[in-house]
Amino acid sequence: MEKAIQLKVRKDLDSRQQLNVIKLKGNLISKGFTEIIHIMDKDDEFHINTFETAAEHRSEAHNYIAAFINSENLSDSISICE
């Protein structure tokens, strides 16, 4: 069974932050966590990016995203919705 993971992404990003968010999404796809990421507006400040991953990969995906956010200093730009 697949489980959805949601990311809250700030709309107002500088070019470095935008590049890193795109890199994160590309890595999620290339590492096989998902095949597609859906984007929708949350409000004037944020987008919600949603993707499904296999239940057995959910924890690994969470850990990968958290490590990426930390290593690229993106904690003000992107977060995992719980």
N, CA, C and O atoms as a CHARMM CRD file, in Angstrom:
* protein
*
  328
    1    1 MET  N      0.83800  -1.17500   0.00000 PROA 1      0.00000
    2    1 MET  CA     0.00000   0.00000   0.00000 PROA 1      0.00000
    3    1 MET  C      0.88800   1.24700   0.00000 PROA 1      0.00000
    4    1 MET  O      1.89800   1.29500   0.70300 PROA 1      0.00000
    5    2 GLU  N      0.51100   2.24200  -0.78300 PROA 2      0.00000
    6    2 GLU  CA     1.30000   3.45900  -0.87100 PROA 2      0.00000
    7    2 GLU  C      0.80500   4.49700   0.12700 PROA 2      0.00000
    8    2 GLU  O     -0.37700   4.55100   0.46600 PROA 2      0.00000
    9    3 LYS  N      1.74300   5.31700   0.58600 PROA 3      0.00000
   10    3 LYS  CA     1.43700   6.37300   1.53900 PROA 3      0.00000
   11    3 LYS  C      1.87600   7.70400   0.95500 PROA 3      0.00000
   12    3 LYS  O      2.94000   7.80600   0.34400 PROA 3      0.00000
   13    4 ALA  N      1.05600   8.71400   1.14700 PROA 4      0.00000
   14    4 ALA  CA     1.37400  10.04600   0.62500 PROA 4      0.00000
   15    4 ALA  C      2.28000  10.79000   1.60000 PROA 4      0.00000
   16    4 ALA  O      2.14600  10.67500   2.81800 PROA 4      0.00000
   17    5 ILE  N      3.19400  11.54600   1.03400 PROA 5      0.00000
   18    5 ILE  CA     4.05700  12.44600   1.79100 PROA 5      0.00000
   19    5 ILE  C      3.80200  13.83800   1.22200 PROA 5      0.00000
   20    5 ILE  O      3.75500  14.02400   0.00600 PROA 5      0.00000
   21    6 GLN  N      3.63800  14.80700   2.11100 PROA 6      0.00000
   22    6 GLN  CA     3.39700  16.18100   1.68100 PROA 6      0.00000
   23    6 GLN  C      4.53100  17.08400   2.14800 PROA 6      0.00000
   24    6 GLN  O      5.00900  16.99300   3.27800 PROA 6      0.00000
   25    7 LEU  N      4.94400  17.96500   1.22900 PROA 7      0.00000
   26    7 LEU  CA     5.96200  18.95200   1.53500 PROA 7      0.00000
   27    7 LEU  C      5.34500  20.33700   1.40000 PROA 7      0.00000
   28    7 LEU  O      4.65100  20.62000   0.42300 PROA 7      0.00000
   29    8 LYS  N      5.59400  21.18900   2.37100 PROA 8      0.00000
   30    8 LYS  CA     5.12900  22.57100   2.29900 PROA 8      0.00000
   31    8 LYS  C      6.31700  23.41100   1.81600 PROA 8      0.00000
   32    8 LYS  O      7.35200  23.48000   2.47800 PROA 8      0.00000
   33    9 VAL  N      6.14600  24.04900   0.64500 PROA 9      0.00000
   34    9 VAL  CA     7.23400  24.77900  -0.00400 PROA 9      0.00000
   35    9 VAL  C      6.85400  26.25100  -0.10800 PROA 9      0.00000
   36    9 VAL  O      5.79800  26.60100  -0.63600 PROA 9      0.00000
   37   10 ARG  N      7.72700  27.09700   0.40100 PROA 10     0.00000
   38   10 ARG  CA     7.50300  28.54100   0.32300 PROA 10     0.00000
   39   10 ARG  C      7.50900  28.98000  -1.14000 PROA 10     0.00000
   40   10 ARG  O      8.33500  28.51600  -1.92500 PROA 10     0.00000
   41   11 LYS  N      6.59200  29.87200  -1.50700 PROA 11     0.00000
   42   11 LYS  CA     6.51100  30.36000  -2.88500 PROA 11     0.00000
   43   11 LYS  C      7.61100  31.36100  -3.20500 PROA 11     0.00000
   44   11 LYS  O      8.12600  31.37600  -4.32300 PROA 11     0.00000
   45   12 ASP  N      7.97500  32.18900  -2.24900 PROA 12     0.00000
   46   12 ASP  CA     8.94900  33.25200  -2.46100 PROA 12     0.00000
   47   12 ASP  C     10.35700  32.73600  -2.16400 PROA 12     0.00000
   48   12 ASP  O     10.86100  32.88900  -1.05100 PROA 12     0.00000
   49   13 LEU  N     10.98600  32.12300  -3.16800 PROA 13     0.00000
   50   13 LEU  CA    12.32400  31.54400  -3.01100 PROA 13     0.00000
   51   13 LEU  C     13.32500  32.29600  -3.87500 PROA 13     0.00000
   52   13 LEU  O     12.99200  32.78500  -4.95500 PROA 13     0.00000
   53   14 ASP  N     14.56600  32.38200  -3.38100 PROA 14     0.00000
   54   14 ASP  CA    15.60900  32.94400  -4.24300 PROA 14     0.00000
   55   14 ASP  C     16.05200  31.86100  -5.21800 PROA 14     0.00000
   56   14 ASP  O     15.62000  30.71300  -5.11100 PROA 14     0.00000
   57   15 SER  N     16.90000  32.21500  -6.15600 PROA 15     0.00000
   58   15 SER  CA    17.27400  31.27400  -7.21700 PROA 15     0.00000
   59   15 SER  C     17.99500  30.04000  -6.67500 PROA 15     0.00000
   60   15 SER  O     17.79800  28.94300  -7.19600 PROA 15     0.00000
   61   16 ARG  N     18.81900  30.19200  -5.65200 PROA 16     0.00000
   62   16 ARG  CA    19.51500  29.04100  -5.05900 PROA 16     0.00000
   63   16 ARG  C     18.51900  28.09100  -4.40800 PROA 16     0.00000
   64   16 ARG  O     18.61200  26.87500  -4.57200 PROA 16     0.00000
   65   17 GLN  N     17.56600  28.65000  -3.67000 PROA 17     0.00000
   66   17 GLN  CA    16.55800  27.83100  -3.01800 PROA 17     0.00000
   67   17 GLN  C     15.69800  27.10800  -4.05200 PROA 17     0.00000
   68   17 GLN  O     15.39600  25.92600  -3.88600 PROA 17     0.00000
   69   18 GLN  N     15.30200  27.80400  -5.11400 PROA 18     0.00000
   70   18 GLN  CA    14.51300  27.18300  -6.17700 PROA 18     0.00000
   71   18 GLN  C     15.26400  26.01000  -6.79400 PROA 18     0.00000
   72   18 GLN  O     14.69000  24.94100  -7.00100 PROA 18     0.00000
   73   19 LEU  N     16.53400  26.20800  -7.08300 PROA 19     0.00000
   74   19 LEU  CA    17.34900  25.15000  -7.66700 PROA 19     0.00000
   75   19 LEU  C     17.43100  23.94700  -6.73900 PROA 19     0.00000
   76   19 LEU  O     17.33900  22.80800  -7.19600 PROA 19     0.00000
   77   20 ASN  N     17.60100  24.18400  -5.45100 PROA 20     0.00000
   78   20 ASN  CA    17.70100  23.08500  -4.49200 PROA 20     0.00000
   79   20 ASN  C     16.38200  22.35100  -4.31100 PROA 20     0.00000
   80   20 ASN  O     16.38000  21.13400  -4.12800 PROA 20     0.00000
   81   21 VAL  N     15.25900  23.06300  -4.35700 PROA 21     0.00000
   82   21 VAL  CA    13.95000  22.40300  -4.27500 PROA 21     0.00000
   83   21 VAL  C     13.74600  21.51700  -5.50500 PROA 21     0.00000
   84   21 VAL  O     13.26800  20.38900  -5.38500 PROA 21     0.00000
   85   22 ILE  N     14.10500  22.02200  -6.67700 PROA 22     0.00000
   86   22 ILE  CA    14.00500  21.22200  -7.90800 PROA 22     0.00000
   87   22 ILE  C     14.92300  20.00600  -7.81800 PROA 22     0.00000
   88   22 ILE  O     14.54800  18.90600  -8.22400 PROA 22     0.00000
   89   23 LYS  N     16.11400  20.20600  -7.29200 PROA 23     0.00000
   90   23 LYS  CA    17.07300  19.10300  -7.11900 PROA 23     0.00000
   91   23 LYS  C     16.49800  18.04200  -6.17600 PROA 23     0.00000
   92   23 LYS  O     16.61100  16.84600  -6.44800 PROA 23     0.00000
   93   24 LEU  N     15.88500  18.46900  -5.07800 PROA 24     0.00000
   94   24 LEU  CA    15.27100  17.53000  -4.13600 PROA 24     0.00000
   95   24 LEU  C     14.19500  16.70900  -4.82600 PROA 24     0.00000
   96   24 LEU  O     14.17200  15.48500  -4.69300 PROA 24     0.00000
   97   25 LYS  N     13.30500  17.36400  -5.55900 PROA 25     0.00000
   98   25 LYS  CA    12.21900  16.64600  -6.23400 PROA 25     0.00000
   99   25 LYS  C     12.76500  15.68400  -7.28900 PROA 25     0.00000
  100   25 LYS  O     12.26800  14.56500  -7.42500 PROA 25     0.00000
  101   26 GLY  N     13.77300  16.11000  -8.02900 PROA 26     0.00000
  102   26 GLY  CA    14.40000  15.22500  -9.01100 PROA 26     0.00000
  103   26 GLY  C     15.03600  14.01700  -8.35300 PROA 26     0.00000
  104   26 GLY  O     14.94600  12.90200  -8.86800 PROA 26     0.00000
  105   27 ASN  N     15.67700  14.23500  -7.22000 PROA 27     0.00000
  106   27 ASN  CA    16.30400  13.12700  -6.49300 PROA 27     0.00000
  107   27 ASN  C     15.26400  12.14800  -5.95300 PROA 27     0.00000
  108   27 ASN  O     15.49200  10.93800  -5.95700 PROA 27     0.00000
  109   28 LEU  N     14.13000  12.66200  -5.49100 PROA 28     0.00000
  110   28 LEU  CA    13.06800  11.77100  -4.99900 PROA 28     0.00000
  111   28 LEU  C     12.58000  10.85000  -6.11000 PROA 28     0.00000
  112   28 LEU  O     12.29100   9.67600  -5.87900 PROA 28     0.00000
  113   29 ILE  N     12.49200  11.40100  -7.31900 PROA 29     0.00000
  114   29 ILE  CA    12.07000  10.59800  -8.46100 PROA 29     0.00000
  115   29 ILE  C     13.17400   9.63700  -8.88700 PROA 29     0.00000
  116   29 ILE  O     12.91500   8.45000  -9.08800 PROA 29     0.00000
  117   30 SER  N     14.39600  10.13200  -9.02500 PROA 30     0.00000
  118   30 SER  CA    15.49200   9.28000  -9.51200 PROA 30     0.00000
  119   30 SER  C     15.86800   8.17800  -8.52100 PROA 30     0.00000
  120   30 SER  O     16.35800   7.12600  -8.93200 PROA 30     0.00000
  121   31 LYS  N     15.64700   8.40000  -7.23000 PROA 31     0.00000
  122   31 LYS  CA    15.93200   7.37200  -6.22500 PROA 31     0.00000
  123   31 LYS  C     14.79600   6.36700  -6.08800 PROA 31     0.00000
  124   31 LYS  O     14.88600   5.41600  -5.31100 PROA 31     0.00000
  125   32 GLY  N     13.71700   6.58400  -6.85400 PROA 32     0.00000
  126   32 GLY  CA    12.63000   5.61500  -6.87300 PROA 32     0.00000
  127   32 GLY  C     11.61200   5.76400  -5.76600 PROA 32     0.00000
  128   32 GLY  O     10.80800   4.85800  -5.54800 PROA 32     0.00000
  129   33 PHE  N     11.62400   6.88600  -5.05600 PROA 33     0.00000
  130   33 PHE  CA    10.62200   7.09200  -4.00800 PROA 33     0.00000
  131   33 PHE  C      9.24300   7.36700  -4.60500 PROA 33     0.00000
  132   33 PHE  O      8.22800   7.05900  -3.98100 PROA 33     0.00000
  133   34 THR  N      9.19900   7.94300  -5.80600 PROA 34     0.00000
  134   34 THR  CA     7.94100   8.26200  -6.46600 PROA 34     0.00000
  135   34 THR  C      8.18400   8.40700  -7.96000 PROA 34     0.00000
  136   34 THR  O      9.32800   8.44100  -8.41400 PROA 34     0.00000
  137   35 GLU  N      7.10600   8.49100  -8.71300 PROA 35     0.00000
  138   35 GLU  CA     7.20900   8.74000 -10.14600 PROA 35     0.00000
  139   35 GLU  C      6.73200  10.13300 -10.51100 PROA 35     0.00000
  140   35 GLU  O      7.12600  10.67100 -11.54600 PROA 35     0.00000
  141   36 ILE  N      5.88900  10.72300  -9.67400 PROA 36     0.00000
  142   36 ILE  CA     5.33400  12.04100  -9.97200 PROA 36     0.00000
  143   36 ILE  C      5.08800  12.78900  -8.66500 PROA 36     0.00000
  144   36 ILE  O      4.76200  12.18700  -7.64200 PROA 36     0.00000
  145   37 ILE  N      5.25000  14.10900  -8.71800 PROA 37     0.00000
  146   37 ILE  CA     4.99200  14.96900  -7.57200 PROA 37     0.00000
  147   37 ILE  C      3.92100  15.97500  -7.98700 PROA 37     0.00000
  148   37 ILE  O      4.07600  16.68700  -8.97900 PROA 37     0.00000
  149   38 HSD  N      2.84700  16.02600  -7.22400 PROA 38     0.00000
  150   38 HSD  CA     1.73500  16.92800  -7.50200 PROA 38     0.00000
  151   38 HSD  C      1.93000  18.22100  -6.71200 PROA 38     0.00000
  152   38 HSD  O      2.34000  18.19300  -5.55100 PROA 38     0.00000
  153   39 ILE  N      1.63000  19.35900  -7.35500 PROA 39     0.00000
  154   39 ILE  CA     1.79700  20.66600  -6.71900 PROA 39     0.00000
  155   39 ILE  C      0.45300  21.37800  -6.71200 PROA 39     0.00000
  156   39 ILE  O     -0.23800  21.44200  -7.72900 PROA 39     0.00000
  157   40 MET  N      0.08900  21.91800  -5.53600 PROA 40     0.00000
  158   40 MET  CA    -1.12900  22.71700  -5.43500 PROA 40     0.00000
  159   40 MET  C     -0.87400  23.90100  -4.50800 PROA 40     0.00000
  160   40 MET  O      0.00100  23.84600  -3.64300 PROA 40     0.00000
  161   41 ASP  N     -1.64200  24.96800  -4.69300 PROA 41     0.00000
  162   41 ASP  CA    -1.53000  26.13300  -3.82300 PROA 41     0.00000
  163   41 ASP  C     -2.11400  25.81500  -2.45400 PROA 41     0.00000
  164   41 ASP  O     -3.16100  25.17800  -2.34500 PROA 41     0.00000
  165   42 LYS  N     -1.42900  26.26400  -1.41800 PROA 42     0.00000
  166   42 LYS  CA    -1.97500  26.17300  -0.06600 PROA 42     0.00000
  167   42 LYS  C     -2.59200  27.51500   0.30300 PROA 42     0.00000
  168   42 LYS  O     -3.73300  27.58600   0.76000 PROA 42     0.00000
  169   43 ASP  N     -1.80800  28.59200   0.09500 PROA 43     0.00000
  170   43 ASP  CA    -2.25300  29.94800   0.37700 PROA 43     0.00000
  171   43 ASP  C     -1.32800  30.89900  -0.37100 PROA 43     0.00000
  172   43 ASP  O     -0.65800  30.48900  -1.31900 PROA 43     0.00000
  173   44 ASP  N     -1.28200  32.15100   0.03900 PROA 44     0.00000
  174   44 ASP  CA    -0.44600  33.12300  -0.65800 PROA 44     0.00000
  175   44 ASP  C      1.04900  32.89400  -0.45400 PROA 44     0.00000
  176   44 ASP  O      1.86400  33.40000  -1.22400 PROA 44     0.00000
  177   45 GLU  N      1.41000  32.14000   0.57000 PROA 45     0.00000
  178   45 GLU  CA     2.82500  31.94900   0.89800 PROA 45     0.00000
  179   45 GLU  C      3.40300  30.58300   0.52300 PROA 45     0.00000
  180   45 GLU  O      4.61200  30.45900   0.33000 PROA 45     0.00000
  181   46 PHE  N      2.55200  29.55800   0.41900 PROA 46     0.00000
  182   46 PHE  CA     3.06600  28.20300   0.26800 PROA 46     0.00000
  183   46 PHE  C      2.35100  27.39400  -0.82200 PROA 46     0.00000
  184   46 PHE  O      1.18100  27.61300  -1.13300 PROA 46     0.00000
  185   47 HSD  N      3.11100  26.45500  -1.38100 PROA 47     0.00000
  186   47 HSD  CA     2.59800  25.37800  -2.22100 PROA 47     0.00000
  187   47 HSD  C      2.64400  24.10800  -1.37900 PROA 47     0.00000
  188   47 HSD  O      3.44200  24.00800  -0.44800 PROA 47     0.00000
  189   48 ILE  N      1.80700  23.15400  -1.69800 PROA 48     0.00000
  190   48 ILE  CA     1.90100  21.81500  -1.11900 PROA 48     0.00000
  191   48 ILE  C      2.29900  20.87300  -2.25400 PROA 48     0.00000
  192   48 ILE  O      1.62600  20.80300  -3.28200 PROA 48     0.00000
  193   49 ASN  N      3.39400  20.15600  -2.05500 PROA 49     0.00000
  194   49 ASN  CA     3.87500  19.16100  -3.00800 PROA 49     0.00000
  195   49 ASN  C      3.57900  17.79600  -2.40500 PROA 49     0.00000
  196   49 ASN  O      4.02900  17.49100  -1.30000 PROA 49     0.00000
  197   50 THR  N      2.82600  16.97900  -3.12400 PROA 50     0.00000
  198   50 THR  CA     2.40800  15.67700  -2.61500 PROA 50     0.00000
  199   50 THR  C      2.89900  14.58000  -3.54700 PROA 50     0.00000
  200   50 THR  O      2.82000  14.70200  -4.76900 PROA 50     0.00000
  201   51 PHE  N      3.40800  13.50400  -2.94700 PROA 51     0.00000
  202   51 PHE  CA     3.76400  12.33500  -3.73800 PROA 51     0.00000
  203   51 PHE  C      3.49400  11.09400  -2.91700 PROA 51     0.00000
  204   51 PHE  O      3.48400  11.12700  -1.68700 PROA 51     0.00000
  205   52 GLU  N      3.27500  10.00100  -3.62300 PROA 52     0.00000
  206   52 GLU  CA     3.03700   8.71800  -2.96600 PROA 52     0.00000
  207   52 GLU  C      4.28400   7.86900  -3.06700 PROA 52     0.00000
  208   52 GLU  O      4.99500   7.87900  -4.07200 PROA 52     0.00000
  209   53 THR  N      4.52700   7.14000  -2.00400 PROA 53     0.00000
  210   53 THR  CA     5.65200   6.21200  -1.97600 PROA 53     0.00000
  211   53 THR  C      5.19700   4.93600  -1.29100 PROA 53     0.00000
  212   53 THR  O      4.24900   4.94100  -0.50600 PROA 53     0.00000
  213   54 ALA  N      5.87400   3.85800  -1.59300 PROA 54     0.00000
  214   54 ALA  CA     5.52200   2.58300  -0.97000 PROA 54     0.00000
  215   54 ALA  C      5.70300   2.69300   0.54400 PROA 54     0.00000
  216   54 ALA  O      6.63500   3.34100   1.02000 PROA 54     0.00000
  217   55 ALA  N      4.81900   2.06400   1.28400 PROA 55     0.00000
  218   55 ALA  CA     4.84300   2.14900   2.74200 PROA 55     0.00000
  219   55 ALA  C      6.21000   1.76500   3.30600 PROA 55     0.00000
  220   55 ALA  O      6.67300   2.36400   4.27700 PROA 55     0.00000
  221   56 GLU  N      6.85100   0.77300   2.70400 PROA 56     0.00000
  222   56 GLU  CA     8.15300   0.33300   3.22200 PROA 56     0.00000
  223   56 GLU  C      9.27800   1.33500   2.94200 PROA 56     0.00000
  224   56 GLU  O     10.36200   1.21900   3.51400 PROA 56     0.00000
  225   57 HSD  N      9.03100   2.31400   2.07000 PROA 57     0.00000
  226   57 HSD  CA    10.03900   3.33100   1.76800 PROA 57     0.00000
  227   57 HSD  C      9.73400   4.68300   2.40900 PROA 57     0.00000
  228   57 HSD  O     10.50700   5.63100   2.26800 PROA 57     0.00000
  229   58 ARG  N      8.60800   4.76800   3.11300 PROA 58     0.00000
  230   58 ARG  CA     8.17600   6.04400   3.67500 PROA 58     0.00000
  231   58 ARG  C      9.19400   6.60300   4.66500 PROA 58     0.00000
  232   58 ARG  O      9.54400   7.78100   4.58400 PROA 58     0.00000
  233   59 SER  N      9.66300   5.80100   5.57300 PROA 59     0.00000
  234   59 SER  CA    10.63200   6.25900   6.56600 PROA 59     0.00000
  235   59 SER  C     11.94400   6.68300   5.89700 PROA 59     0.00000
  236   59 SER  O     12.53400   7.70100   6.25800 PROA 59     0.00000
  237   60 GLU  N     12.38400   5.90300   4.93500 PROA 60     0.00000
  238   60 GLU  CA    13.61100   6.23600   4.19800 PROA 60     0.00000
  239   60 GLU  C     13.44000   7.55500   3.43800 PROA 60     0.00000
  240   60 GLU  O     14.36000   8.37300   3.40700 PROA 60     0.00000
  241   61 ALA  N     12.28100   7.76300   2.83300 PROA 61     0.00000
  242   61 ALA  CA    12.00900   9.01000   2.11400 PROA 61     0.00000
  243   61 ALA  C     12.00800  10.18900   3.07600 PROA 61     0.00000
  244   61 ALA  O     12.59500  11.22900   2.77900 PROA 61     0.00000
  245   62 HSD  N     11.35700  10.03800   4.22000 PROA 62     0.00000
  246   62 HSD  CA    11.34400  11.09200   5.23200 PROA 62     0.00000
  247   62 HSD  C     12.77400  11.44100   5.66200 PROA 62     0.00000
  248   62 HSD  O     13.14200  12.61400   5.72900 PROA 62     0.00000
  249   63 ASN  N     13.56000  10.42300   5.94900 PROA 63     0.00000
  250   63 ASN  CA    14.93900  10.64900   6.38500 PROA 63     0.00000
  251   63 ASN  C     15.75600  11.34300   5.30500 PROA 63     0.00000
  252   63 ASN  O     16.54700  12.23800   5.60200 PROA 63     0.00000
  253   64 TYR  N     15.56700  10.93200   4.04500 PROA 64     0.00000
  254   64 TYR  CA    16.29400  11.55300   2.94200 PROA 64     0.00000
  255   64 TYR  C     15.91500  13.03000   2.82000 PROA 64     0.00000
  256   64 TYR  O     16.78700  13.88900   2.68400 PROA 64     0.00000
  257   65 ILE  N     14.61900  13.32000   2.86800 PROA 65     0.00000
  258   65 ILE  CA    14.15200  14.70200   2.74300 PROA 65     0.00000
  259   65 ILE  C     14.69400  15.55400   3.89000 PROA 65     0.00000
  260   65 ILE  O     15.19300  16.65700   3.66400 PROA 65     0.00000
  261   66 ALA  N     14.59700  15.04800   5.11300 PROA 66     0.00000
  262   66 ALA  CA    15.08700  15.79900   6.27600 PROA 66     0.00000
  263   66 ALA  C     16.58600  16.07600   6.16200 PROA 66     0.00000
  264   66 ALA  O     17.03400  17.18400   6.45500 PROA 66     0.00000
  265   67 ALA  N     17.35300  15.08900   5.74300 PROA 67     0.00000
  266   67 ALA  CA    18.79900  15.27700   5.58300 PROA 67     0.00000
  267   67 ALA  C     19.10100  16.29300   4.48200 PROA 67     0.00000
  268   67 ALA  O     20.00100  17.11900   4.63000 PROA 67     0.00000
  269   68 PHE  N     18.34900  16.23500   3.37900 PROA 68     0.00000
  270   68 PHE  CA    18.54900  17.17700   2.27500 PROA 68     0.00000
  271   68 PHE  C     18.22800  18.60000   2.72200 PROA 68     0.00000
  272   68 PHE  O     18.99200  19.52400   2.44200 PROA 68     0.00000
  273   69 ILE  N     17.11400  18.78200   3.41000 PROA 69     0.00000
  274   69 ILE  CA    16.72600  20.09900   3.91400 PROA 69     0.00000
  275   69 ILE  C     17.81300  20.65400   4.82700 PROA 69     0.00000
  276   69 ILE  O     18.17600  21.82700   4.73600 PROA 69     0.00000
  277   70 ASN  N     18.32500  19.80400   5.70200 PROA 70     0.00000
  278   70 ASN  CA    19.36900  20.21600   6.63700 PROA 70     0.00000
  279   70 ASN  C     20.67100  20.56800   5.91600 PROA 70     0.00000
  280   70 ASN  O     21.27100  21.60800   6.18900 PROA 70     0.00000
  281   71 SER  N     21.10400  19.70800   5.00000 PROA 71     0.00000
  282   71 SER  CA    22.38900  19.92900   4.32900 PROA 71     0.00000
  283   71 SER  C     22.38100  21.14100   3.40400 PROA 71     0.00000
  284   71 SER  O     23.42400  21.75700   3.18600 PROA 71     0.00000
  285   72 GLU  N     21.21000  21.49200   2.85600 PROA 72     0.00000
  286   72 GLU  CA    21.09800  22.62100   1.92700 PROA 72     0.00000
  287   72 GLU  C     20.54900  23.87900   2.60100 PROA 72     0.00000
  288   72 GLU  O     20.25900  24.87000   1.93100 PROA 72     0.00000
  289   73 ASN  N     20.40800  23.83700   3.93100 PROA 73     0.00000
  290   73 ASN  CA    19.90400  24.97900   4.70100 PROA 73     0.00000
  291   73 ASN  C     18.56900  25.49200   4.15300 PROA 73     0.00000
  292   73 ASN  O     18.40200  26.68800   3.91700 PROA 73     0.00000
  293   74 LEU  N     17.63400  24.57700   3.95800 PROA 74     0.00000
  294   74 LEU  CA    16.32900  24.91100   3.39300 PROA 74     0.00000
  295   74 LEU  C     15.20000  24.89100   4.42100 PROA 74     0.00000
  296   74 LEU  O     14.02800  24.89900   4.04400 PROA 74     0.00000
  297   75 SER  N     15.53200  24.86600   5.71200 PROA 75     0.00000
  298   75 SER  CA    14.48500  24.72900   6.72900 PROA 75     0.00000
  299   75 SER  C     13.48600  25.87700   6.73000 PROA 75     0.00000
  300   75 SER  O     12.35800  25.70000   7.19000 PROA 75     0.00000
  301   76 ASP  N     13.87100  27.05900   6.22400 PROA 76     0.00000
  302   76 ASP  CA    12.93500  28.17500   6.12600 PROA 76     0.00000
  303   76 ASP  C     12.11200  28.12000   4.84700 PROA 76     0.00000
  304   76 ASP  O     11.15500  28.87900   4.69100 PROA 76     0.00000
  305   77 SER  N     12.48300  27.21700   3.92200 PROA 77     0.00000
  306   77 SER  CA    11.86200  27.17500   2.60600 PROA 77     0.00000
  307   77 SER  C     10.94600  25.97900   2.38900 PROA 77     0.00000
  308   77 SER  O      9.96000  26.07500   1.65800 PROA 77     0.00000
  309   78 ILE  N     11.26400  24.86000   3.01400 PROA 78     0.00000
  310   78 ILE  CA    10.52300  23.62500   2.75900 PROA 78     0.00000
  311   78 ILE  C     10.44700  22.81000   4.04600 PROA 78     0.00000
  312   78 ILE  O     11.40200  22.76800   4.82100 PROA 78     0.00000
  313   79 SER  N      9.30600  22.16700   4.26700 PROA 79     0.00000
  314   79 SER  CA     9.15900  21.31200   5.43700 PROA 79     0.00000
  315   79 SER  C      8.23100  20.15300   5.09700 PROA 79     0.00000
  316   79 SER  O      7.42400  20.22600   4.17100 PROA 79     0.00000
  317   80 ILE  N      8.37000  19.09200   5.86800 PROA 80     0.00000
  318   80 ILE  CA     7.50400  17.92100   5.71000 PROA 80     0.00000
  319   80 ILE  C      6.24600  18.16700   6.52500 PROA 80     0.00000
  320   80 ILE  O      6.32700  18.48800   7.71100 PROA 80     0.00000
  321   81 CYS  N      5.08900  18.02000   5.90400 PROA 81     0.00000
  322   81 CYS  CA     3.81200  18.15700   6.61300 PROA 81     0.00000
  323   81 CYS  C      3.53900  16.85900   7.34800 PROA 81     0.00000
  324   81 CYS  O      3.60000  15.77800   6.76200 PROA 81     0.00000
  325   82 GLU  N      3.25000  16.96500   8.58900 PROA 82     0.00000
  326   82 GLU  CA     2.96300  15.76500   9.39900 PROA 82     0.00000
  327   82 GLU  C      1.47500  15.52800   9.48400 PROA 82     0.00000
  328   82 GLU  O      1.03800  14.56900  10.12000 PROA 82     0.00000
